[in-house]
Amino acid sequence: MLFEPFTLREVTIPNRVWLSPMCMYSATDGVPDDFHFAHYAARALGGAGLVMTEATGVSPEGRISPSDLGLWNADQQRGHARIAEFVSSRGAVPAVQIGHAGRKASTAELWRGGHVLTPGDGGWPVLSPANLDREGIDRIVRAFADAARRAADAGYQVLEIHGAHGYLIHEFLSPLVNGRTDEFGGSFENRARFGLSVVEAVRAAWPAGQPLFYRTSATDWIDGGWSIEDTVRLAPLLRERGVDLIDVSSGGIAQASIPVGPGYQVPLAARIREAGGGPVASVGLITEPKQAEDILATGQADAVFLGRELLRDPHWPLRAARELGVPVSWPRQYERAA
């Protein structure tokens, strides 16, 4: 099943081994450069069916670090277009994840020696559910929609909204962080309002024939925080607003005891899928071809995102096909190695 095509809307992804978005912290002014081109091109040549670029800020102040990619101006869009064009030319599907880091964003002043300073070191910029007024919320929703339009113009065929890992959308969702008492805080419906507003705005800006993904932290792994039950409840609301696939991760809102191990987040994806949450992709220490194949064959997910393993081995999909005995096309220049 790893090498079966997967169609969402009008886009067919040639296989189900996908590059997970991973920050490279290597951009200047948010513009993709030669490193980013080589990095993503290598994974397309290596056989990944979908190549998703790292978390890309919808605004300067929404980046995790000053070295993150962005999609708020024309220079950045041109850099992304170069990547999307090459990935597509190799038969893979180019994708991009857009997000806003919220209270986990940093400015150049908060970035020292390759590390973001913690609140105890001097505090985060003032961008969190606690202090965003309605004008600020509306401005960020518009920034997501604008980034979606730029992504489409750059040639990306799949767009993912980053709603996980303690960044702004997740901050609104989690009762551990969201202490608001207005229509964006308190009840489940209110805490979900901001993220669903982003989804609606992005879906309206993104081409109707192209898939929209949503990355979720399915659980905070903390009592009293966002839970898998909450995510199961959120999933149909996302689908009603045009999300085609949920990319299932977890954690990131606060320090937690997480049972990390091979495939440790796969049961979360399976729970969402079994509850009727629609297509899901799983991520999290998926490293072996047989392991990945079993996840799909047992119905726990529809696709797998590989992160660190595709950093170690850009040609993992080609190796996996060989190990599983599946004939696949190799790049013409590499065919002698097949």
TAMOCOR-V194218 format. One line per field, one symbol per residue. ss: DSSP state (~ for helix, > for strand, _ for the rest). psi: psi as a letter, one per 30 degrees, with the letter a starting at -180 (. if undefined). A space follows every 50 residues. Layout:
BEGIN
ss=???
psi=???
END
This chain:
BEGIN
ss=_____>>>__>>>___>>>________>__>__~~~~~~~~~~~~____> >>>>>>>__~~~______>>___~~~~~~~~~~~~~~~~___>>>>>>>_ _~~~___~~~>>__>>__~~~____________~~~~~~~~~~~~~~~~~ ~~~~___>>>>>>____~~~~~~______________~~~~~~~~~~~~~ ~~~~~______>>>>>>__________~~~~~~~~~~~~~____>>>>>_ _______________~~~~~~~~~_____>>>______~~~~~~~~~___ __>>>>_~~~~~___~~~~~~~~~_______~~~~~~_
psi=ffgkljkkbgkkkfagjkkkkkkfhglkhgkkaeeeeeeeeeeeefgkek jkllkkkflefgkelfglllhgleeeeeeeeeeeeeeefgflkklkkklk fbfglllefgjkhgkkklefffllliilefgkleeeeeeeeeeeeeeeee eeffgkfkkkkjgaggaeeeeeekffejglgafglcleeeffeeeeeeee eeeffkkfgkkklkkkjfkfgkkfakleeeeeeeefeeefggkfkkjjal afelkljkiklkgffefeeeeeefgggaklklljhjfkeeeeeeeefggf lflkkkdeefeejfgeeeeeeeefhkklklkefgfff.
END
